[in-house]
């Protein structure tokens, strides 16, 4: 849920206390503290906790230029080492000679001040290069974006491209999963996004195939800051998908793939847990978020010092405001539980996140609006009850009338959740049937 939705929820809780409504009516703004408390879980996580969390693995598929703050960054030939394979950079130098040109393929040698490397461009990458630089001939000075690759003999060359190869990301995630299993400790992976010139971003998806112990990464199109795809910016099919196998079993708690595009990339944690008689790795999306701070326990604990502070300053309704603030904090936890990530809820009884209800997985904005509308409805309902009855309707009927839009939207969210789950099951069944068919073909010689 959005921050302002949480804040409104805290204000709604104050209106359940006539004493606090009276204070607000007399221009005493102290009850607004309940709104602050309702936002507090996210403030602690995003403004404090995230900066103290340890990142064990950094996955940066397209390092940024330190001055322009966009990708790609220049890399010199002598800096091209195996660990830089598939990462997106640009090289700059002079063409020493053309080795091959024809059939939608161009191969030439490029020299910079540190060495020489073979450059290859094929298919759509070849056509883009020709459109960008024109004729490639000896002596021409060129800037070529792309990544380091190895040929069938293990010899390095520069692959002209407009994005990193997703294999880099897939292998880094697979290694992190294996490391977490072998060490028994949580391994947190920081995945950076790919920001390009013009304030656009290269979208990529990380998919977890638990049954086949496979990490798949799909390199997608360029998108705007709002996430809208830009036409004709898809990567060629030969460098669109990366796959890497893990040694150990893993489980993705949330059914959606991880999508990375605009703004900063996420942290993903991997931790070994015991499920029955089997030990598996579980993904913890943004591990520093939705932990103890997003629990009923934390709301209760943090309400205690607030009560003492309010008593110390002589506020007459200290107990009521402390309870309203705790309820606002709890509303934040409940509202977040409507999504897919869930929260820790009640530590120490619950030691991990309790998965969310995932209402409206494809209409998240509507769920946010439904919650905000419900909180506003509660504010109107309570003020009408405690202050002055402007609306002459029985209380239950009034609440039903003004909360009806939220009820309808929540019902739509439940329906969307059921449809989404059905779609996921169908896709899974189709994939299993396809794999069985492929196995049968292999058994009879590929016929």
C-alpha positions in Angstrom: 0.0 0.0 0.0 1.0 3.6 -0.6 2.4 5.7 2.3 -0.6 8.1 2.2 -3.0 5.2 2.5 -1.2 4.0 5.6 -1.3 7.6 7.0 -5.0 7.9 6.4 -5.5 4.6 8.2 -3.8 6.0 11.3 -6.1 9.0 11.2 -9.1 6.8 10.8 -8.1 5.0 14.0 -8.2 8.2 16.0 -11.8 8.8 15.0 -12.9 5.8 17.0 -12.1 7.8 20.2 -14.5 10.7 20.9 -11.8 12.3 23.1 -9.4 12.5 20.2 -12.1 13.7 17.8 -12.8 16.5 20.3 -9.1 17.4 20.5 -8.9 17.7 16.7 -12.1 19.8 16.7 -10.5 22.2 19.1 -7.3 22.5 16.9 -5.2 20.2 19.0 -3.1 18.4 16.4 -1.5 15.8 18.7 -3.9 13.0 17.5 -2.2 13.3 14.1 0.6 11.2 15.7 -1.5 8.1 15.0 -1.1 8.8 11.3 2.7 9.0 11.7 2.7 5.7 13.6 0.7 4.1 10.8 3.5 5.0 8.4 6.3 4.1 10.8 6.9 0.5 9.7 7.9 1.6 6.2 9.9 4.6 7.5 12.0 2.3 9.7 12.6 -0.2 6.9 13.3 2.2 4.0 15.0 5.1 5.9 17.0 3.2 8.5 17.1 -0.6 8.3 18.0 -0.9 4.6 21.2 1.1 5.1 22.5 -1.3 7.8 21.6 -4.5 5.9 24.6 -6.5 4.6 24.6 -7.3 0.9 26.6 -10.5 0.3 26.5 -10.5 -3.5 26.3 -7.6 -5.9 24.8 -8.3 -9.4 25.4 -5.2 -11.6 24.8 -6.3 -15.2 25.4 -2.9 -16.7 27.8 -0.7 -14.6 27.0 3.0 -14.9 29.3 5.8 -16.1 30.5 7.5 -12.9 29.8 11.0 -14.2 26.6 10.6 -16.4 25.1 8.0 -14.0 23.8 5.9 -16.9 24.9 2.7 -18.7 27.1 1.7 -20.3 30.4 2.6 -18.9 33.6 2.5 -20.8 35.9 -0.5 -20.3 39.4 -0.8 -21.7 40.6 -3.9 -23.6 43.2 -4.8 -20.9 40.3 -4.8 -18.3 38.4 -7.4 -20.1 38.7 -10.4 -17.8 36.5 -13.6 -17.4 34.5 -12.1 -14.5 33.4 -9.3 -16.9 31.8 -11.7 -19.3 28.3 -10.8 -20.4 28.3 -7.4 -18.5 27.3 -4.4 -20.6 30.0 -1.8 -21.3 31.3 0.1 -24.3 34.8 -0.1 -25.8 36.3 2.8 -27.8 39.2 2.7 -30.2 40.4 2.5 -33.8 39.5 -0.2 -36.4 42.7 -2.0 -37.3 41.1 -4.1 -40.0 37.9 -5.9 -41.2 38.1 -9.7 -41.0 34.7 -10.5 -42.4 31.7 -8.5 -43.7 28.7 -10.1 -45.3 25.6 -12.1 -44.6 24.4 -9.9 -41.8 27.7 -10.4 -40.0 30.6 -8.1 -39.4 33.9 -9.1 -37.7 36.8 -6.6 -37.2 39.7 -5.8 -34.9 39.5 -2.7 -32.6 42.5 -1.2 -30.8 42.5 1.1 -27.9 45.4 2.5 -25.9 45.7 -0.8 -23.9 45.3 -3.6 -26.5 43.4 -5.2 -29.4 40.2 -7.2 -29.4 38.1 -8.9 -32.1 34.6 -7.4 -32.4 31.6 -9.3 -33.8 28.1 -8.0 -34.8 25.4 -10.2 -36.3 21.8 -10.1 -37.1 19.9 -7.2 -35.6 23.1 -6.1 -33.8 24.9 -5.8 -37.1 22.1 -3.8 -38.6 22.0 -1.4 -35.6 25.7 -1.0 -35.8 25.7 -0.1 -39.5 22.9 2.4 -39.0 24.7 4.0 -36.1 28.3 4.3 -37.5 27.9 3.7 -41.3 30.7 1.9 -43.1 33.3 0.2 -40.9 36.8 0.4 -42.3 40.4 0.5 -41.2 41.3 3.7 -39.4 37.8 4.6 -38.3 37.3 5.6 -34.6 34.4 3.8 -33.1 32.5 3.4 -29.8 31.0 -0.1 -29.6 28.5 -1.0 -26.8 28.3 -4.7 -26.0 29.8 -7.4 -23.7 32.7 -9.8 -23.6 32.0 -13.2 -25.0 34.0 -16.4 -25.7 33.9 -18.3 -29.0 33.7 -22.1 -29.4 37.5 -22.3 -28.8 37.4 -20.2 -25.6 38.9 -17.2 -27.3 37.5 -13.8 -26.1 35.8 -11.4 -28.4 33.5 -8.3 -28.1 29.9 -8.9 -28.9 28.2 -5.7 -30.2 24.9 -5.4 -28.3 22.5 -2.9 -26.7 22.1 -4.8 -23.4 24.0 -7.3 -21.2 23.5 -11.0 -21.8 21.1 -12.3 -19.1 23.4 -15.3 -18.5 25.4 -13.1 -16.2 22.5 -12.5 -13.9 21.2 -16.1 -14.1 24.6 -17.6 -13.1 25.1 -15.0 -10.3 21.7 -15.9 -8.7 22.4 -19.6 -9.1 25.7 -19.3 -7.3 24.1 -17.3 -4.5 21.5 -20.1 -4.0 24.2 -22.7 -3.8 26.3 -20.6 -1.4 23.3 -20.1 0.9 22.6 -23.8 1.0 26.2 -24.8 1.7 26.8 -22.1 4.4 23.3 -22.4 6.0 23.3 -18.6 6.3 21.1 -16.1 4.5 22.8 -14.7 1.4 21.5 -11.4 0.3 21.9 -10.5 -3.4 21.6 -6.9 -4.6 20.5 -6.7 -8.2 21.1 -3.4 -9.9 18.8 -2.1 -12.6 19.9 -0.9 -16.0 19.5 2.8 -16.5 20.1 4.1 -20.1 20.6 7.5 -21.6 17.3 9.4 -22.0 16.0 8.3 -18.6 14.8 4.9 -19.9 15.5 1.5 -18.3 16.1 -2.0 -19.7 13.6 -4.3 -18.2 14.6 -7.9 -17.2 12.8 -10.7 -15.4 14.2 -13.3 -13.0 12.2 -16.5 -13.1 12.7 -19.4 -10.6 12.0 -22.9 -12.0 12.0 -24.9 -8.8 11.2 -28.2 -10.3 14.1 -28.2 -12.7 16.5 -26.3 -10.3 16.9 -23.6 -13.0 17.2 -19.8 -12.9 16.0 -18.1 -16.0 16.5 -14.5 -16.8 14.6 -12.8 -19.7 16.1 -9.5 -21.0 13.2 -7.4 -22.1 12.6 -4.0 -23.9 13.4 -0.5 -22.8 10.7 1.0 -20.6 9.9 4.5 -19.4 10.1 5.5 -15.7 6.4 4.6 -15.5 7.1 1.1 -16.8 5.7 1.6 -20.3 7.6 -0.5 -23.0 9.2 1.4 -25.9 8.5 0.0 -29.3 11.2 -1.8 -31.3 13.6 -2.0 -28.3 13.4 -5.8 -27.7 16.7 -7.7 -27.6 17.4 -10.3 -30.4 16.3 -13.8 -29.6 19.9 -15.2 -29.4 20.7 -13.1 -26.4 17.3 -12.7 -24.8 17.3 -15.6 -22.3 19.9 -16.8 -19.8 19.6 -20.1 -17.9 21.7 -21.5 -15.0 21.3 -24.7 -13.0 21.6 -24.8 -9.2 23.1 -27.7 -7.2 20.3 -27.7 -4.6 16.5 -27.5 -4.4 15.0 -24.1 -3.9 11.4 -22.8 -3.5 10.0 -19.4 -4.6 7.4 -18.3 -2.0 5.7 -15.8 -4.4 4.3 -17.0 -7.7 5.4 -14.0 -9.7 8.7 -13.6 -11.5 10.9 -10.8 -10.2 10.7 -7.8 -12.6 13.4 -5.2 -12.6 13.2 -2.0 -14.6 12.9 1.6 -13.4 14.2 3.0 -10.1 16.7 1.0 -8.1 16.9 -2.8 -8.2 15.8 -5.0 -5.3 17.6 -7.1 -2.7 16.8 -10.8 -2.8 17.7 -13.0 0.2 18.1 -16.8 0.1 17.9 -18.9 3.2 17.9 -22.6 3.9 14.7 -23.8 5.7 13.4 -27.2 6.6 10.1 -28.3 4.9 9.1 -31.7 6.3 12.1 -34.0 5.9 13.7 -31.8 3.2 15.9 -28.8 3.4 15.3 -26.3 0.6 16.3 -22.7 -0.2 13.6 -20.1 0.0 13.6 -16.7 -1.6 13.0 -13.7 0.7 12.2 -10.7 -1.5 13.7 -7.5 0.0 14.9 -9.3 3.2 15.2 -6.1 5.3 11.6 -5.3 4.7 8.4 -6.8 6.2 10.2 -8.3 9.1 9.9 -7.5 12.8 8.9 -3.9 12.0 5.8 -5.2 10.2 4.3 -7.1 13.1 1.6 -6.7 15.8 4.4 -7.2 18.4 6.3 -4.2 17.2 3.2 -2.0 17.2 2.5 -2.9 20.8 6.1 -2.3 21.9 6.4 1.0 20.2 3.1 2.3 21.6 4.6 2.0 25.2 7.2 4.8 24.9 4.6 7.0 23.1 2.3 6.6 26.1 5.0 7.5 28.5 6.1 10.5 26.5 2.5 11.8 26.2 2.0 11.4 30.0 5.3 13.2 30.6 4.1 16.3 28.6 0.7 16.2 30.4 -1.5 15.2 27.5 -4.9 14.4 29.0 -5.8 11.7 26.5 -2.4 10.0 26.4 -3.9 6.4 26.8 -6.4 6.9 24.0 -3.8 8.3 21.6 -1.3 5.5 22.4 -4.0 2.9 21.7 -5.1 4.7 18.5 -1.4 4.9 17.4 -1.0 1.2 18.0 -4.1 0.4 16.0 -2.8 2.6 13.2 0.5 0.6 13.2 -1.5 -2.6 13.2 -3.6 -1.4 10.3 -0.4 -0.9 8.3 0.5 -4.6 9.0 -3.0 -5.8 8.0 -3.1 -3.7 4.8 0.3 -5.0 3.7 -1.0 -8.5 4.3 -3.5 -8.0 1.4 -0.5 -8.0 -1.0 1.8 -10.9 -2.0 4.8 -10.3 0.2 3.2 -10.7 3.6 4.7 -9.8 7.0 6.2 -11.4 10.1 2.9 -10.7 12.0 3.5 -12.0 15.5 7.1 -12.7 16.5 8.5 -14.6 18.3 5.6 -17.0 17.5 6.1 -16.4 13.8 9.8 -16.4 12.8 9.4 -15.8 9.0 7.0 -13.9 6.9 3.5 -15.1 6.6 2.6 -15.1 2.9 0.0 -12.4 2.0 -3.4 -12.9 0.5 -2.4 -11.4 -2.8 -5.7 -9.7 -3.5 -6.0 -8.2 -7.0 -2.5 -9.2 -8.3 -3.3 -7.5 -11.6 -5.2 -4.6 -10.2 -3.0 -3.4 -7.4 -3.9 0.2 -7.8 -7.6 -0.6 -7.3 -6.8 -2.4 -4.0 -4.9 0.6 -2.8 -7.8 2.9 -3.7 -10.3 0.5 -2.0 -8.3 0.6 1.2 -7.9 4.4 1.2 -11.7 4.8 0.5 -12.6 2.4 3.3 -10.4 4.5 5.8 -12.1 7.7 4.6 -15.5 6.0 5.0 -14.6 5.1 8.6 -13.5 8.7 9.3 -16.8 10.1 8.0 -18.8 7.4 9.8 -17.1 8.1 13.2 -17.3 11.9 12.9 -21.0 11.6 12.1 -21.5 9.4 15.2 -19.4 11.4 17.7 -19.5 15.0 16.5 -22.7 16.0 14.8 -25.2 13.8 13.0 -25.3 15.5 9.6 -26.3 12.3 7.8 -29.6 11.0 9.4 -29.1 7.3 8.7 -28.7 4.4 11.2 -25.0 3.7 11.8 -24.8 0.3 10.2 -26.6 1.4 7.1 -24.5 4.5 6.7 -21.3 2.5 7.0 -22.5 0.0 4.4 -23.5 2.8 2.0 -20.2 4.8 2.1 -18.0 1.7 2.2 -19.8 0.0 -0.7 -17.2 1.0 -3.3 -14.4 -0.6 -1.2 -16.5 -3.8 -0.8 -17.1 -4.0 -4.5 -13.3 -3.5 -5.3 -12.2 -6.0 -2.7 -14.6 -8.6 -4.2 -13.0 -7.8 -7.6 -9.6 -8.3 -6.0 -10.7 -11.8 -4.7 -12.0 -12.7 -8.1 -8.8 -11.5 -9.8 -6.8 -13.6 -7.3 -8.7 -16.7 -8.2 -8.4 -16.1 -11.9 -4.7 -15.4 -11.6 -4.2 -18.6 -9.6 -6.1 -20.6 -12.2 -4.0 -19.1 -15.0 -0.8 -20.0 -13.1 -2.0 -23.6 -12.7 -2.9 -23.9 -16.3 0.5 -22.6 -17.4 2.2 -25.0 -15.1 0.2 -27.9 -16.4 1.0 -26.9 -20.0 4.7 -26.7 -19.3 4.7 -30.1 -17.6 2.9 -31.6 -20.6 5.4 -30.0 -22.9 8.3 -31.4 -20.9 6.8 -34.9 -20.9 6.3 -34.7 -24.7 10.0 -33.7 -25.1 11.1 -36.6 -22.9 9.0 -39.0 -25.0 10.6 -37.7 -28.2 14.1 -38.2 -26.8 13.2 -41.8 -25.9 12.2 -42.7 -29.4 15.1 -40.9 -31.1 13.7 -37.5 -31.5 10.9 -38.5 -33.9 
